Every structure is written in structure tokens, then in C-alpha cells.
Amino acid sequence: MEKGKINQTNEDINVLKRYLEGLKGFYLEIGVQYGGTLNIAKEVFDGEVYGVDINPLVADEDKEGVNIIQGESTEVAKTWTKPISALFIDGDHDKPREDFEAWEKFVVSGGLILFHDCWDAFPEIIKLCEELRHDTRFEVVKEPQWHCPSNTSIFIIRKL
């Protein structure tokens, strides 16, 4: 198992650090894989850090300071009760809408929703992000360069 492996670009890492820095409350990440971005969150986020994955591959030494919940994200959402300040969606790239719809209701007003992999290789994510750009319940905070994943592929909205 690779310790804290991160599958994001350097720009993605910088975006995560910049937008999570100083946020307080609960951070929830869907699709943790090796836990690399969970480690970023626990370094800069001021609160509890949770990760949900059907098959988390997080090394034992990377679990300190984070709460890993094993399970399918939409099923886990059925029993979730905590308000979320930052929601990072990086789960099943063919079904981002299901994750969004299951978890968005827990995001507090002013909270952030971040989507990873908003680029051409993942049309379902682009479709959802394009719709959310025009949804009056949200404010666009950061848009990726849709056709250039080497920069950042993170789309961020703030719940109004």
C-alpha cells in the first residue's frame, strides 16, 4: 500500500489547500482511495475530517486524524446527521449526480462543494458541473480549465 498517495496535480493540491485553509466544522470526502487528499484536508481544515469509500485503501499510518467510513456513499448518506462545511466529491465518476444529491442537503449555507476531475475524460462530471454553474442555489467559486487537466480539474461552488 502506498502511503498517502495523491492522484491530483500540483495545482489541484494548491487549490485544495487554498480553499480548505481555515474552514471550520466537518469536511467530508467521497472517494478516498489512498487518503492523499484526506491528509491535505487534515493539515489545513479546522475540524473533523471524514472520508467515505466503498473500498478505502488508506494505510494505517494515514488514518490518524481522519474518520474513514467504509461503504457506498449514497447508503452512508442515509444515516449521516452532521452539517458539512466542505464536501469533496471524487467518487464514482460515472455517477457524480447520485453523490451530489445524497450529500448536498448536509452542506451548510456558505459551505463549499468541490468536484474533482471536471475535464473531458469524465462527461458526467462536466454535465453536472455545467448545470450547477447556472443553479441559483450556488455561487461558482472556482472553475477548472475544462480541457486542460494538467492545471486543475477541481470545480468549486458555495451553497448560498
CYANA upper distance limits for C-alpha pairs under 8 A (distance plus 0.5 A):
  1 MET  CA     57 LEU  CA      7.74
  1 MET  CA     58 VAL  CA      8.33
  1 MET  CA     59 ALA  CA      6.94
  2 GLU  CA     34 TYR  CA      7.61
  2 GLU  CA     59 ALA  CA      7.70
  3 LYS  CA     34 TYR  CA      7.68
  3 LYS  CA     36 GLY  CA      8.41
  3 LYS  CA     58 VAL  CA      7.99
  3 LYS  CA     59 ALA  CA      6.40
  3 LYS  CA     61 GLU  CA      8.25
  3 LYS  CA     62 ASP  CA      7.44
  4 GLY  CA     34 TYR  CA      6.25
  4 GLY  CA     35 GLY  CA      5.93
  4 GLY  CA     36 GLY  CA      4.70
  4 GLY  CA     37 THR  CA      8.40
  4 GLY  CA     39 ASN  CA      7.49
  4 GLY  CA     58 VAL  CA      7.72
  4 GLY  CA     59 ALA  CA      7.84
  4 GLY  CA     62 ASP  CA      6.92
  5 LYS  CA     34 TYR  CA      6.12
  5 LYS  CA     35 GLY  CA      7.37
  5 LYS  CA     36 GLY  CA      5.52
  6 ILE  CA     34 TYR  CA      7.78
  6 ILE  CA     35 GLY  CA      7.93
  6 ILE  CA     36 GLY  CA      4.98
  6 ILE  CA     37 THR  CA      6.91
  7 ASN  CA     36 GLY  CA      8.14
  8 GLN  CA     12 ASP  CA      6.10
  8 GLN  CA     13 ILE  CA      6.95
  9 THR  CA     13 ILE  CA      6.90
  9 THR  CA    150 SER  CA      6.96
  9 THR  CA    151 ASN  CA      7.61
  9 THR  CA    152 THR  CA      7.36
 10 ASN  CA     14 ASN  CA      6.72
 11 GLU  CA     15 VAL  CA      6.61
 11 GLU  CA    150 SER  CA      8.28
 11 GLU  CA    151 ASN  CA      6.12
 11 GLU  CA    152 THR  CA      5.85
 12 ASP  CA     16 LEU  CA      6.67
 12 ASP  CA    151 ASN  CA      7.82
 12 ASP  CA    152 THR  CA      5.45
 12 ASP  CA    153 SER  CA      7.29
 12 ASP  CA    154 ILE  CA      7.08
 13 ILE  CA     17 LYS  CA      6.69
 13 ILE  CA     37 THR  CA      8.31
 13 ILE  CA     40 ILE  CA      8.22
 14 ASN  CA     18 ARG  CA      6.51
 15 VAL  CA     19 TYR  CA      6.61
 15 VAL  CA    152 THR  CA      8.15
 15 VAL  CA    154 ILE  CA      8.18
 16 LEU  CA     20 LEU  CA      6.32
 16 LEU  CA     40 ILE  CA      8.05
 16 LEU  CA     41 ALA  CA      8.21
 17 LYS  CA     21 GLU  CA      6.15
 17 LYS  CA     40 ILE  CA      7.34
 17 LYS  CA     41 ALA  CA      7.92
 17 LYS  CA     44 VAL  CA      6.93
 19 TYR  CA     23 LEU  CA      8.49
 20 LEU  CA     41 ALA  CA      7.36
 20 LEU  CA     44 VAL  CA      6.76
 20 LEU  CA     45 PHE  CA      6.05
 20 LEU  CA     86 ALA  CA      8.02
 21 GLU  CA     44 VAL  CA      5.24
 21 GLU  CA     45 PHE  CA      5.99
 21 GLU  CA     46 ASP  CA      8.15
 22 GLY  CA     44 VAL  CA      6.94
 22 GLY  CA     45 PHE  CA      6.14
 22 GLY  CA     46 ASP  CA      6.16
 23 LEU  CA     45 PHE  CA      6.03
 23 LEU  CA     46 ASP  CA      6.15
 23 LEU  CA     47 GLY  CA      8.23
 23 LEU  CA     85 SER  CA      7.68
 23 LEU  CA     86 ALA  CA      8.34
 24 LYS  CA     45 PHE  CA      7.00
 24 LYS  CA     46 ASP  CA      5.10
 24 LYS  CA     47 GLY  CA      5.74
 24 LYS  CA     85 SER  CA      7.27
 25 GLY  CA     46 ASP  CA      7.18
 25 GLY  CA     47 GLY  CA      5.23
 25 GLY  CA     48 GLU  CA      6.90
 25 GLY  CA     83 PRO  CA      8.18
 25 GLY  CA     84 ILE  CA      7.24
 25 GLY  CA     85 SER  CA      6.17
 26 PHE  CA     47 GLY  CA      6.18
 26 PHE  CA     48 GLU  CA      5.49
 26 PHE  CA     49 VAL  CA      6.60
 26 PHE  CA     50 TYR  CA      7.98
 26 PHE  CA     82 LYS  CA      7.95
 26 PHE  CA     83 PRO  CA      7.19
 26 PHE  CA     84 ILE  CA      5.35
 26 PHE  CA     85 SER  CA      5.91
 26 PHE  CA     86 ALA  CA      7.24
 27 TYR  CA     41 ALA  CA      8.13
 27 TYR  CA     45 PHE  CA      8.01
 27 TYR  CA     47 GLY  CA      7.76
 27 TYR  CA     48 GLU  CA      6.73
 27 TYR  CA     49 VAL  CA      5.36
 27 TYR  CA     50 TYR  CA      6.48
 27 TYR  CA     84 ILE  CA      6.50
 27 TYR  CA     85 SER  CA      6.45
 27 TYR  CA     86 ALA  CA      5.31
 27 TYR  CA     87 LEU  CA      6.48
 27 TYR  CA     88 PHE  CA      8.35
 28 LEU  CA     49 VAL  CA      6.66
 28 LEU  CA     50 TYR  CA      5.22
 28 LEU  CA     51 GLY  CA      6.13
 28 LEU  CA     52 VAL  CA      8.00
 28 LEU  CA     84 ILE  CA      7.35
 28 LEU  CA     86 ALA  CA      6.88
 28 LEU  CA     87 LEU  CA      5.48
 28 LEU  CA     88 PHE  CA      6.78
 29 GLU  CA     38 LEU  CA      7.86
 29 GLU  CA     50 TYR  CA      6.75
 29 GLU  CA     51 GLY  CA      5.16
 29 GLU  CA     52 VAL  CA      6.66
 29 GLU  CA     87 LEU  CA      6.39
 29 GLU  CA     88 PHE  CA      5.11
 29 GLU  CA     89 ILE  CA      6.55
 29 GLU  CA     90 ASP  CA      7.73
 30 ILE  CA     51 GLY  CA      6.47
 30 ILE  CA     52 VAL  CA      5.44
 30 ILE  CA     53 ASP  CA      6.72
 30 ILE  CA     73 SER  CA      7.20
 30 ILE  CA     87 LEU  CA      8.32
 30 ILE  CA     88 PHE  CA      6.70
 30 ILE  CA     89 ILE  CA      5.52
 30 ILE  CA     90 ASP  CA      6.01
 30 ILE  CA     91 GLY  CA      5.77
 30 ILE  CA     99 ASP  CA      8.32
 31 GLY  CA     51 GLY  CA      7.63
 31 GLY  CA     52 VAL  CA      6.47
 31 GLY  CA     53 ASP  CA      5.39
 31 GLY  CA     54 ILE  CA      8.27
 31 GLY  CA     56 PRO  CA      8.32
 31 GLY  CA     89 ILE  CA      7.48
 31 GLY  CA     90 ASP  CA      5.51
 31 GLY  CA     91 GLY  CA      4.57
 31 GLY  CA     92 ASP  CA      7.93
 32 VAL  CA     36 GLY  CA      8.14
 32 VAL  CA     37 THR  CA      7.87
 32 VAL  CA     38 LEU  CA      7.52
 32 VAL  CA     51 GLY  CA      6.37
 32 VAL  CA     52 VAL  CA      6.94
 32 VAL  CA     53 ASP  CA      6.29
 32 VAL  CA     56 PRO  CA      6.71
 32 VAL  CA     57 LEU  CA      8.34
 32 VAL  CA     58 VAL  CA      8.16
 32 VAL  CA     90 ASP  CA      8.02
 32 VAL  CA     91 GLY  CA      8.24
 33 GLN  CA     53 ASP  CA      7.55
 33 GLN  CA     55 ASN  CA      7.87
 33 GLN  CA     56 PRO  CA      5.63
 33 GLN  CA     57 LEU  CA      5.82
 33 GLN  CA     58 VAL  CA      7.06
 34 TYR  CA     56 PRO  CA      7.17
 34 TYR  CA     57 LEU  CA      5.30
 34 TYR  CA     58 VAL  CA      4.89
 34 TYR  CA     59 ALA  CA      7.54
 35 GLY  CA     39 ASN  CA      6.81
 35 GLY  CA     56 PRO  CA      8.41
 35 GLY  CA     57 LEU  CA      7.89
 35 GLY  CA     58 VAL  CA      5.67
 35 GLY  CA     59 ALA  CA      8.36
 35 GLY  CA     62 ASP  CA      7.44
 36 GLY  CA     40 ILE  CA      7.19
 37 THR  CA     41 ALA  CA      6.72
 38 LEU  CA     42 LYS  CA      6.66
 38 LEU  CA     49 VAL  CA      7.74
 38 LEU  CA     50 TYR  CA      8.33
 38 LEU  CA     51 GLY  CA      7.59
 38 LEU  CA     66 VAL  CA      7.77
 39 ASN  CA     43 GLU  CA      6.78
 39 ASN  CA     62 ASP  CA      7.64
 40 ILE  CA     44 VAL  CA      6.99
 41 ALA  CA     45 PHE  CA      5.73
 41 ALA  CA     49 VAL  CA      7.43
 42 LYS  CA     46 ASP  CA      8.22
 42 LYS  CA     48 GLU  CA      8.34
 42 LYS  CA     49 VAL  CA      6.69
 42 LYS  CA     65 GLY  CA      7.23
 42 LYS  CA     66 VAL  CA      7.52
 45 PHE  CA     49 VAL  CA      8.27
 48 GLU  CA     65 GLY  CA      8.50
 48 GLU  CA     66 VAL  CA      7.66
 48 GLU  CA     67 ASN  CA      8.39
 49 VAL  CA     65 GLY  CA      7.80
 49 VAL  CA     66 VAL  CA      5.57
 49 VAL  CA     67 ASN  CA      6.66
 50 TYR  CA     66 VAL  CA      6.25
 50 TYR  CA     67 ASN  CA      5.10
 50 TYR  CA     68 ILE  CA      6.37
 50 TYR  CA     69 ILE  CA      7.86
 51 GLY  CA     66 VAL  CA      7.87
 51 GLY  CA     67 ASN  CA      6.68
 51 GLY  CA     68 ILE  CA      5.38
 51 GLY  CA     69 ILE  CA      6.55
 52 VAL  CA     56 PRO  CA      8.25
 52 VAL  CA     68 ILE  CA      6.54
 52 VAL  CA     69 ILE  CA      5.32
 52 VAL  CA     70 GLN  CA      6.37
 52 VAL  CA     71 GLY  CA      7.15
 52 VAL  CA     72 GLU  CA      8.06
 52 VAL  CA     73 SER  CA      6.65
 52 VAL  CA     76 VAL  CA      8.32
 53 ASP  CA     68 ILE  CA      8.30
 53 ASP  CA     69 ILE  CA      7.13
 53 ASP  CA     70 GLN  CA      5.77
 53 ASP  CA     71 GLY  CA      6.19
 53 ASP  CA     72 GLU  CA      6.90
 53 ASP  CA     73 SER  CA      7.17
 53 ASP  CA     91 GLY  CA      8.07
 54 ILE  CA     70 GLN  CA      5.85
 54 ILE  CA     71 GLY  CA      4.79
 54 ILE  CA     72 GLU  CA      5.40
 54 ILE  CA     73 SER  CA      7.75
 55 ASN  CA     70 GLN  CA      6.95
 55 ASN  CA     71 GLY  CA      7.79
 56 PRO  CA     68 ILE  CA      8.34
 56 PRO  CA     70 GLN  CA      7.18
 58 VAL  CA     62 ASP  CA      6.79
 58 VAL  CA     63 LYS  CA      7.19
 59 ALA  CA     63 LYS  CA      7.17
 60 ASP  CA     64 GLU  CA      8.06
 62 ASP  CA     66 VAL  CA      8.49
 63 LYS  CA     67 ASN  CA      7.63
 63 LYS  CA     68 ILE  CA      7.80
 69 ILE  CA     76 VAL  CA      8.47
 71 GLY  CA     75 GLU  CA      7.60
 71 GLY  CA     76 VAL  CA      6.84
 72 GLU  CA     76 VAL  CA      6.77
 73 SER  CA     77 ALA  CA      6.66
 73 SER  CA     99 ASP  CA      7.15
 74 THR  CA     78 LYS  CA      7.23
 74 THR  CA     98 GLU  CA      7.52
 74 THR  CA     99 ASP  CA      6.61
 74 THR  CA    102 ALA  CA      6.09
 74 THR  CA    103 TRP  CA      8.24
 75 GLU  CA     79 THR  CA      8.11
 76 VAL  CA     80 TRP  CA      6.98
 77 ALA  CA    102 ALA  CA      6.50
 77 ALA  CA    103 TRP  CA      6.73
 78 LYS  CA    102 ALA  CA      8.27
 81 THR  CA    106 PHE  CA      8.06
 82 LYS  CA    106 PHE  CA      7.42
 83 PRO  CA    106 PHE  CA      5.62
 83 PRO  CA    107 VAL  CA      6.41
 83 PRO  CA    108 VAL  CA      6.53
 84 ILE  CA    106 PHE  CA      6.07
 84 ILE  CA    107 VAL  CA      5.01
 84 ILE  CA    108 VAL  CA      6.42
 84 ILE  CA    111 GLY  CA      7.58
 85 SER  CA    107 VAL  CA      6.36
 85 SER  CA    108 VAL  CA      6.38
 85 SER  CA    110 GLY  CA      8.19
 85 SER  CA    111 GLY  CA      5.01
 85 SER  CA    112 LEU  CA      6.76
 86 ALA  CA    107 VAL  CA      7.58
 86 ALA  CA    111 GLY  CA      6.17
 86 ALA  CA    112 LEU  CA      5.21
 86 ALA  CA    113 ILE  CA      6.33
 86 ALA  CA    114 LEU  CA      8.01
 87 LEU  CA    103 TRP  CA      8.49
 87 LEU  CA    107 VAL  CA      7.66
 87 LEU  CA    112 LEU  CA      6.77
 87 LEU  CA    113 ILE  CA      5.25
 87 LEU  CA    114 LEU  CA      6.56
 88 PHE  CA    113 ILE  CA      6.47
 88 PHE  CA    114 LEU  CA      5.13
 88 PHE  CA    115 PHE  CA      6.43
 88 PHE  CA    116 HIS  CA      7.90
 89 ILE  CA     96 PRO  CA      7.90
 89 ILE  CA     99 ASP  CA      7.69
 89 ILE  CA    100 PHE  CA      7.95
 89 ILE  CA    113 ILE  CA      8.02
 89 ILE  CA    114 LEU  CA      6.57
 89 ILE  CA    115 PHE  CA      5.40
 89 ILE  CA    116 HIS  CA      6.79
 90 ASP  CA     96 PRO  CA      8.49
 90 ASP  CA    115 PHE  CA      6.84
 90 ASP  CA    116 HIS  CA      5.80
 90 ASP  CA    117 ASP  CA      7.95
 91 GLY  CA     96 PRO  CA      7.53
 91 GLY  CA     99 ASP  CA      8.12
 92 ASP  CA     96 PRO  CA      6.77
 93 HIS  CA    122 PHE  CA      6.99
 93 HIS  CA    124 GLU  CA      7.51
 93 HIS  CA    125 ILE  CA      7.12
 94 ASP  CA    122 PHE  CA      7.87
 94 ASP  CA    124 GLU  CA      6.38
 94 ASP  CA    125 ILE  CA      8.02
 95 LYS  CA     99 ASP  CA      7.55
 95 LYS  CA    124 GLU  CA      7.44
 95 LYS  CA    125 ILE  CA      8.44
 96 PRO  CA    100 PHE  CA      6.64
 96 PRO  CA    124 GLU  CA      7.37
 96 PRO  CA    125 ILE  CA      6.51
 96 PRO  CA    128 LEU  CA      7.97
 97 ARG  CA    101 GLU  CA      6.44
 97 ARG  CA    125 ILE  CA      8.36
 97 ARG  CA    128 LEU  CA      7.08
 98 GLU  CA    102 ALA  CA      6.56
 99 ASP  CA    103 TRP  CA      6.66
100 PHE  CA    104 GLU  CA      5.99
101 GLU  CA    105 LYS  CA      7.96
103 TRP  CA    107 VAL  CA      7.75
104 GLU  CA    113 ILE  CA      8.41
107 VAL  CA    111 GLY  CA      6.26
107 VAL  CA    112 LEU  CA      7.93
107 VAL  CA    113 ILE  CA      8.27
107 VAL  CA    159 LYS  CA      7.77
108 VAL  CA    159 LYS  CA      7.56
109 SER  CA    158 ARG  CA      8.35
109 SER  CA    159 LYS  CA      5.75
109 SER  CA    160 LEU  CA      5.76
110 GLY  CA    158 ARG  CA      6.24
110 GLY  CA    159 LYS  CA      5.70
110 GLY  CA    160 LEU  CA      6.13
111 GLY  CA    158 ARG  CA      6.07
111 GLY  CA    159 LYS  CA      6.06
112 LEU  CA    156 ILE  CA      7.19
112 LEU  CA    157 ILE  CA      6.24
112 LEU  CA    158 ARG  CA      5.05
112 LEU  CA    159 LYS  CA      6.90
113 ILE  CA    156 ILE  CA      6.17
113 ILE  CA    157 ILE  CA      5.86
113 ILE  CA    158 ARG  CA      6.80
113 ILE  CA    159 LYS  CA      8.07
114 LEU  CA    154 ILE  CA      6.96
114 LEU  CA    155 PHE  CA      6.16
114 LEU  CA    156 ILE  CA      4.94
114 LEU  CA    157 ILE  CA      7.09
115 PHE  CA    125 ILE  CA      8.31
115 PHE  CA    129 CYS  CA      8.47
115 PHE  CA    154 ILE  CA      5.95
115 PHE  CA    155 PHE  CA      5.64
115 PHE  CA    156 ILE  CA      6.91
116 HIS  CA    153 SER  CA      6.34
116 HIS  CA    154 ILE  CA      5.15
116 HIS  CA    155 PHE  CA      7.20
117 ASP  CA    122 PHE  CA      7.39
117 ASP  CA    125 ILE  CA      7.76
117 ASP  CA    149 PRO  CA      8.13
117 ASP  CA    153 SER  CA      5.35
117 ASP  CA    154 ILE  CA      6.73
118 CYS  CA    122 PHE  CA      7.21
118 CYS  CA    125 ILE  CA      6.22
118 CYS  CA    126 ILE  CA      5.87
118 CYS  CA    129 CYS  CA      8.02
118 CYS  CA    144 PRO  CA      7.43
118 CYS  CA    146 TRP  CA      6.93
118 CYS  CA    149 PRO  CA      8.48
118 CYS  CA    153 SER  CA      5.39
118 CYS  CA    154 ILE  CA      6.59
118 CYS  CA    155 PHE  CA      6.99
119 TRP  CA    123 PRO  CA      7.88
119 TRP  CA    125 ILE  CA      8.23
119 TRP  CA    126 ILE  CA      6.87
119 TRP  CA    144 PRO  CA      8.38
119 TRP  CA    145 GLN  CA      8.17
119 TRP  CA    146 TRP  CA      5.30
119 TRP  CA    147 HIS  CA      6.24
119 TRP  CA    148 CYS  CA      7.59
119 TRP  CA    149 PRO  CA      6.70
119 TRP  CA    153 SER  CA      6.59
120 ASP  CA    126 ILE  CA      7.75
120 ASP  CA    146 TRP  CA      7.17
120 ASP  CA    147 HIS  CA      6.49
122 PHE  CA    126 ILE  CA      7.06
123 PRO  CA    127 LYS  CA      6.50
124 GLU  CA    128 LEU  CA      6.76
125 ILE  CA    129 CYS  CA      6.62
126 ILE  CA    130 GLU  CA      6.46
127 LYS  CA    131 GLU  CA      6.87
128 LEU  CA    132 LEU  CA      6.75
129 CYS  CA    133 ARG  CA      6.67
129 CYS  CA    155 PHE  CA      7.69
130 GLU  CA    134 HIS  CA      7.70
131 GLU  CA    135 ASP  CA      7.05
132 LEU  CA    138 PHE  CA      7.67
133 ARG  CA    138 PHE  CA      8.17
133 ARG  CA    139 GLU  CA      8.01
133 ARG  CA    140 VAL  CA      6.70
137 ARG  CA    159 LYS  CA      6.68
137 ARG  CA    160 LEU  CA      6.09
138 PHE  CA    157 ILE  CA      6.54
138 PHE  CA    158 ARG  CA      5.91
138 PHE  CA    159 LYS  CA      5.13
138 PHE  CA    160 LEU  CA      5.85
139 GLU  CA    157 ILE  CA      5.92
139 GLU  CA    158 ARG  CA      5.59
139 GLU  CA    159 LYS  CA      7.07
139 GLU  CA    160 LEU  CA      7.31
140 VAL  CA    156 ILE  CA      6.74
140 VAL  CA    157 ILE  CA      4.96
140 VAL  CA    158 ARG  CA      6.92
141 VAL  CA    155 PHE  CA      8.36
141 VAL  CA    156 ILE  CA      5.82
141 VAL  CA    157 ILE  CA      5.63
141 VAL  CA    158 ARG  CA      6.96
142 LYS  CA    154 ILE  CA      8.00
142 LYS  CA    155 PHE  CA      6.08
142 LYS  CA    156 ILE  CA      5.41
142 LYS  CA    157 ILE  CA      7.45
143 GLU  CA    154 ILE  CA      7.41
143 GLU  CA    155 PHE  CA      5.38
143 GLU  CA    156 ILE  CA      7.07
144 PRO  CA    151 ASN  CA      8.20
144 PRO  CA    152 THR  CA      6.05
144 PRO  CA    153 SER  CA      5.57
144 PRO  CA    154 ILE  CA      6.15
144 PRO  CA    155 PHE  CA      6.19
145 GLN  CA    149 PRO  CA      7.58
145 GLN  CA    151 ASN  CA      7.58
145 GLN  CA    152 THR  CA      7.31
145 GLN  CA    153 SER  CA      7.40
146 TRP  CA    153 SER  CA      7.61
148 CYS  CA    152 THR  CA      8.03
148 CYS  CA    153 SER  CA      8.21
149 PRO  CA    153 SER  CA      5.80
